[in-house]
Amino acid sequence: MSGGLYRSANAGWGNDHRPDDATYISAEPLNQPALESTAPPPEQVAETSAATNSAVMAIGSLVSRGTGFLRTLALTAALGGALVGDAYTTAQILPGMVYEFLLGGILTSVLIPVLVRRRKADADGGQAYAQRLLTLAVLALGIAVLLALLGAPVLTALYGSDQSSGDYRELVTALSYLMLPMIFFTGLSALVSAVLNTRGHFAAPMWAPILNNLVVITTAGLYIAIFGAEIIKPEEMTPGRILLIGGGTLLGVVIQSLGLLPALRKVGFRWKLRFDFRALGLAELGRLGAWMFCYVAVSQIGLIVLFNLLNRAGRENAAGPLIYNNVFLLLMMAHGIIAVSIITALMPRMSAAAADGRYTDLAADLSRGTRTVSAVLAPIAVCYAVLATPLATTLFQYGAFSAENAEATSLVLLVAAVALVPFAVSQLFTFAFYALPDTRTPALINIPVVALRIGVQIVLFAAFVPSFAAAGMMIGNAVSYLAAAIASAWLLRPRVGRIGLGAIVRTLGRVLVAAAGAALVGLLVVWLLPGDDTPSRLEAIVQLVVGGAVIAGTYLGLAMLLRISEITEVVGMVRRRLGR
């Protein structure tokens, strides 16, 4: 139920209707938590141990996120935060949009569970079924690329704002011709990863996106070396510039998908074209995927509005799509490292509890997850808000990304900090529905949520100056996330019973007090440090390091004083381990 941008294959841009790495959450049927006392089934003995899988995924995820962030910094330095960078961001959203319509949400909620069932039920381990599915997907993705290329000007008009200049629209369209083939390779990569995951192989799907990131980082570096790092106008983007930056982005996804193919042979899967598609049970797949398709379609409407408004703001030299996306990436990093880890741990437990009819246990896990996510993410949100300026300066102010761009980024980040906790909680509740399993209710909730988000964003865009537009988009996101969480909790109550609302409210109250105290102390320290509102890079780094340490220490101290159990338990565990 997000209003932000998704990371296509851990590095791209688009509609984030699920948490980061949700594919891997759903694709771990063999990697159950070590809470059961029963021995693993025979087929699992031959697989890599759950501990090894988790370690591989954790390390791969960390490296992937790190290189993905470096990728964003490199592109930001090469293209800047003005119209050229906005055109690149808009062009890269187009393949993501088409991919999501065709496969994105359906892969996570429908195809992976079906592959798991056929893997266990079919005599050939689901190989023939997977071959049919891959054959159909390759054909569908290929046709989609051709249609998207033919309709590239229409897609540009949808996302690029009809009020944009002709040069800007032409640049977006030219870049999209190079990037739209990413639909095919992103889909291929996702499906091959699903096949590998259902066969207990997690390493290649985790590490292949790193190849993508390295290719794009190299591309951005070559762009800077050849053409320099300076802000230019759309009409100054020569064919050579467009071919390098657009072609390099496509090459990254191609290499990522090709890098997965050797792993198929390693797990014993042979890719054979099969055209007997009736054996796939397309009617069942369509029925299961209809609600997720509805979810994605509604979210795409919100994304069209978002990009139109951001591109209008960018035309006025205000923060546009690139700056908005950089800030959303910071939110996703915090969410992915903290919240997704918690959801990953809770999802198998909640699914098992739902399957056994133990709804009280499911509600207890949901309550615990809500309190833990809120308590752990709150100090990060405070750092984003209090240290917005030094963060923007330290992370992004390089090359063509100017001091003015960094200042615009800091305003968006300041507002976006409010959206972090509501986003994580809303995603946790969404996955509680998936655990039941139920894709219909989240899809229905998403309709009024997106409508609310669009309404808030349009009103704020109309009421304030363009320089506040991207921040206004983040306010719309925060309001919609909060509404989604409330609606989900209300609709879950009849299904699972009480979720411990009293305990959640008490914890949130204490977290709010601790966060407010940390924010006040942090503001005071940053005010006392040199740099003011326009710090140099060195001053920004000092503000970031000292201010971050003070905020973290103050929050931790207040959390211990207020007895926020979700924090005190972690501290106690660390103390016990250090004392050994």
N, C-alpha and C positions, 0 to 999 in steps of 0.2 A: 504493500500500500504506500510505496514510496513515491515521492515526486522528484527524485533525483536521477542520476545517471548510473547505468550499470556498467560493470567492467566486463566487456566481452572477452572471454577467455583470460580473465584476470588482469586485463590491461586496457580494454577498450572503453567505450562510452555508450550509454543508452539508458533504457528504463529499468531501474532497479526495483522490480516488484517482489524480490525476495532478498534475503540477506546475502552478503558475500559468501562465496564458497558453498551456497546452498546445494549445488550439485553434489558436492562431496558429502554433505550431511546426509542426503537422501541415498547416496550411492554406497553406503557402508553397511549392507545387510549382514556381512560376515564379521564386522568389527563391533561387536556388542560390548558394553562396559563390563568390567571385571567385577560385577556385583553378584553374579549368580554363583552358587556353590556347585552346580551341576557341571559335569565334564562336558567339553565341547563335542558336538556331533562329529562323526567320523570324517565327513567331507571337509570339516574345518581344520582337522589336524594337519592335512597336507598343505593348507594355506599358510602364508606368512603369519606369524603370531600377531595378535591384536596390538600388543605393545610395540612391535616393530612397525606395523602399519601406522600407528599413531605417531611414532617418532619420525617416520619418513614424511608423513603429511605435515607435521608441525614444522620440521626443518624446511621442507619444500615451500610451505605457505609463507614462512618468514622470509625466505630468500625471494620468493615471487613478489611479495608485497614490497620488499626493499627495492628490487629492480624495477617494479612497476612505478614506484614513486620516483626513482631516478629517471625513468622514461618521461614522466610528466614534467619534471624539472627541465630535462633536456629540450623537450618540445616547447615549453614555455619560454626558455631562453632563446630558442631559435626563432620563434614566430611572434613573441610578444603578446601583450594583453589587449591589443587593438583589433581592427577589423580582420586582418589576415589570420590571426589566431582564432578569432570567432568563426571565420569561414571554415577553417580546418575542423574545429569542434563540431560545427553543424553538419559538415559533410560526413564525419565519422559516425554521427548518430543515425544516418540513413540506413546503412547495412544492419545496424543493431536493431532498428525498428522492424525491418522486414524479417530478420531472424527470429525476433521474439514472437511475431505473429505466427510464424511457421512452426517453431520448435521450442523456443526458450522455456516457457512455463510448463508446456506439455511434457517436455523431456523430464523435468524434475518430478512432477506430480503423477505422471502416467507411465511413460515409457520405461523408466528405470525400475519401478515396481513390477511391471509386466515382464521385463527381461529377467528379473530375479526369480519370479515364479516359474517361467519357462526353463530357466537354468536348472531348477530343482525338479521340475515335473517331467520334462522331456527326456527320452532315452538318450538322445545325443547331447544332453547338457544344454539344450537351447541353441545349438549352433545354427541349424537350418532356419530357425525363427529369426535369429539375429542377422543372418545373411539376407533374408527377405526384407527385413526392416532397413538395413543399410542400403540395399538396392533401391528401395522405394524412396528413401531419404535423399540419396544422391540424385535421382531423377527429379524429385520435387525441388531440391535446392538449386539444381542446374536451371530448371525452368524459371524459378523465382529470380535468379540472377539476370536472365535474359529480359524478363518483364520489367525488373527494376531498372536495368540500363535503359530500356526504352522509355520508361517513365521518370527518368532522373530529373528533368526540368520540373515535373509536377511535384515530386518529392521536395525539391528545393523550394518551390513556392509554398508548400505546406509548412515547412519548418523554418524557412529563412526570412519570413515576413515580406508581404507584398509591397511594403514601403521601403525596402532596401534598394540601394542603387543597382543599376544594371551591371556594373563591374563586379559588385559584391556577389550578386546572384550567379553571374557567369563563373566566378571563381569557385563558388560552392559546387556548381554543377560539374565543372571540370575536375575538381578533386573527387567528387562522388563517382564519376566514371571509373576512376582508378580504385576506389575503395569499395564499391558495391559488390565486386566479386568476393569480398570478405564474407558475404553471406554463406557462400558455398563452403569455404574452408573452416569458418567458425562452426557451422553445423556439423561438418564432418568430424572436426576435432571433438565436439561435445558428444557425438554418438560413439565414436571410438573410445573416448574416455569412459562412457557408461558401460560399454562392453567389457573393458578392462577392469573396471571397478567391480562389476558383478562376478568377475572371475578371480577376485582377490588380489588384483595387481593395482597398486595405488601410486607407485613411484613415478611412472612415466606421465600420467595425467597431472601430477603435481609439479613436475620439473619442466615439461614441455613449454608452458607459458613463459618460463624464464628465457627460453630461446627467442620467443617473440619480443620480449622486452629488450633483450640485448641488440636485436636487429634494429629496432626503432631507435634505441639510444645511439647506435652507430650512425643511423640515417640522420638524426638531428645533429650529431657531431660533424658529419660531412657537410650538411647544409650550412652550418656556421663557418666551417673551414673554407668552403667555396664561395658562399655568397655574403658572409658576415652576419653578425647579430645586430640587426637594426630594425626599427619599426618602418614598414613601407606600406603603401596603399595597395588595395586589391589589384588595380590596373598595372602595378609594377611587378606583379607575380608573373615572371616569364615562364614559358613552357618547361624550361629546364628546372626551375624551382618547383613547379607543380609536379613534374614527373618524379623528382627525387623524393619529395616529402610524401606525396601520395603513393607512389610506387613502393617506397620503403615500408610504409605502413602495411600495405597489402602483403609484401614479401614476408613480414614478420609472422602474419597469421598462416601463410602458406608453409613456412618452415616449421611452425608449431604443429600443424596437422600432420605433415610428413614425418615429423619426429616421433609421432605416436605409432606409426605403422609397424616398425620392427617389434614393438611390444606385443602386437596381436599374435605374431608367430610364436613368440616366447610363451604365451599362455595357451598355445595349441589351437588358436582360432584361425581358420582358413577362410579368406574372403572370396566367396563364389557368388556370382550374380544369379539371383533367383527372381523370377518374374511371376510366380504363383502367389500373388498378393492376397488372394482370398483366405489363404491359410493364416494370415496375420490376425484375422478377426477384426477387420477395420471398423465394423459397426460398434464393437465394444470399445475400441480405442477412441472412436469419435464420441461415444457417450461419456466416457471417463474424462476426455479432454475438453468437452464443451464448456464447462464452467471455468476452467483455467484459461481457455481462449477468451471467454468473456472478461475475465480479470485483466488479461493483457490488453485487450482492445480498449477497455475503459481507461487503463493507465496510459495508453498511447495518446488518447485524446488530451489528457492532462499534459503530456509531454509536448504535443504540438503547440498548445497554448503557451507553455513555459518557454519554448524556444522562440516563438514569435515575439513574445514580450522581451526576452533577453536580447534578441537581435535588434529590436527597435531601440532598446537602451544603448546597445553597442554603437548604433549609428550616431548617437549623441555623444560619443566619446566617454560613455559611462561603462561600468563593469558589465560585460556581456557573457556569452556562453563559456568562454575559456576560463575566466576568473571564477564564475559560478562553479564550474566543474572542478577546478583546483580545490576550492573550499569543500565541496561535497566529497572529494577524495579523502581529505583529512577526516571528515566525519566517518567515512567508510573504513578507514584504517583503524580508528578506535573501536568502531562497532565490530569489525572483523576480528580483531585480536581479542577483544574481551567478550562481547555478546555472543558472537558465533561460537566461541569455545564453550560457553555455557549452554547454548542451544544444542551443540553437538553432544554434550554429555547428557542432557536431559531428554533429547528427542527419542532415543531408543527406549528409555524408561517409560516415557509418557505413552509411546506406541504400544509397548508391552502391557502397561496398565489398562489402556483402552481396550486392547484385544481380550484381556481377561475379565473385563467388566469392573476393574478396581478403580472406579472414578474418584474415590476419595484420595487415593495415592496420586493420581494424575493431577488433581487440584492442589495437593500439597506440593508437588514438584513445580507446578506453575507458580504458586505463591512464592516458593523459595527462589525460583529463577527470577521473578520480578524484583524481589527485594535485593538479590545479589547483583543483578545487572545495574539497578539504580545506584546502589551504594558504591560500586566499583567505577562506574562511568562518571559519576558526579564530579570528582576532582579533575578529570580530564576536560569536562565541559567548562569548569572554572578556569583552567589553564587556557583553553581556547578563547574565552571571553576576555580575561584580564591581560593575556599576553598576545592578543590578536596582532598588534602592530609589530612587535619583535619577531613573532612567528612568520608573518608575511614577508618581512624584510629579509630574515635569515634564510628562509626556504626558497623564495621565488624571485627575489630581486637580482636577476643575472641577465646578461646579454640584452635582448630586446625588451625584456620585462622591466619597465621603468619604475622609479620611485612613486610616481603617480598611480601606476598599476598596483603596486604593493599597498599603497594607502587605501585604494578601492577594495582590495582583497581583505584588508583588516576589518573594514566595516561589515562585509558579508560574513566573515568568520565570527565576529562579535555576536551577530544575530543568530548565526547557525548553531552556536553553542547551546542555545535553548532547545534546539530540535534533537540533540543527540540522545538523551534518555528516552523521550517519548517515542522516537523511532525504534530503538532497541526493544522497548517493552511491547510496542505494537507488533513487531516481527515475532516476538516470542509467543504472543497470543495467536497470531496467524498459524504458527507451526503447531500449536496445541490443537487447532482444528484439523490440520493435516494428520495429526496423530490419531484422531478419532476413527477412521479417516473421513474428512469432509472438505471438499474443495468448493462446494456450492455456497456455503455461508460466507467464506472470505470474499468470493466473487461478488456476492450481493452487498456485502458491507462496503466493498470498494467503490460501488457506484455513488452513494451519497458522499463518501469520503473525498473522492476525486472532484465531485461537483463543489463541495465546500472549499477544497484547495483552490480550484480555478476561480471561484467567486472571490475569495480573499485576495488572491494574487492580482486579479483584474482591478479590484477596488483600490488596492495599495498602489498599483502602477498608475492608475488614473489620478490618485490623490496627491502623490508625491513627485518630486523631481526625478529625472532619469537616473541620477547618481544613486538613488535609493532603490532602484528597481530590483537588482539582484538580491539585496537584503530583504526586500519585500517578498520575493519568491521564497526565501528561506522561512519567513514568518508564516506564509501560507502552508509550507511543508509542516512546520511545527504544530500549527493548529490542526491540520488534518491527521498527523500522527497521533496526537492526543485524542482526537475524536475517534479514530480507529481503535485505539486501545480501550476506550470506554465502551464503545459499541461491542467490541469483541468480548470483553468481560461480562457485559450484560447478557449477551446471547449464549455465552458458555455456561452461565449459572444454571439454567435448566438442564443442561447436558451432564455436567460434572459435579454439581452441588456448590457449596460455598468454597471460595478460593482464599479465604482468610483475609478479607478486605480490611478488617481492623488491624491485623498485624502489618499489612502492607502500608496502610496510612500512617501508623506509628513509625515505621521505619523511614518512610518518605519524609515525615516531619523532622526526624532527627538528622537525616541526610541533608535536608534543606538548611537546617541550622548550621551544620558543620561546613557545608559548601559556602554559605553566606559569610561565615567567619573567615574561612580561607580566602575568599574573594577580597574581603576588606583588608586583610593583612597583606595579600599580594599586591593590591592597588597601592597601598602605602609604600611598600618596598620599591615597586617600580617607579613611583613618583620621586623617591629619594635618590634613585640611581641616575646617572647621567644619560642624556639622550632625549628626554621629553617625548613628544609625539612624533618626532622625525629623527629617530636614532640612526647613526651610521651602522654599518654592518657589525663592527666590533661592539659598539654599544648595544645593539640589538641582541647579540649573542650573550653578552653579560646579563642583560635584562632577562633573557630567556632562561639561562642556567640558574641564576640566583632566584628569580621570581618563581620558576618552576619548583625549585627545591623548597622554598618557603611555603608555597601553596600546598605541596604534597605533605610537608611536615605538619603544617597547621591543621590540615584536614584529618590526617592520621591521629594527631593528638586529640582533637575534638571528638573524633569518632570513638576513640577509646574512652574519653570522658563521658560521652553520651551513651556508651555501651551499645553501639551499633554492632550487633552480633555478627553480621556478614563480614565486617572488617576485623573485629576482635578475634574471630575464629582463625582467620588467615594469619594474623600476627602471632597468635598462640602456636599455630602449627610451625611457623618459621622459627620461633624461639625454641620449640622442642627439638627441631632438626639441628639447629645451630648448637644446642646444648649437648648433643650426643658426642 
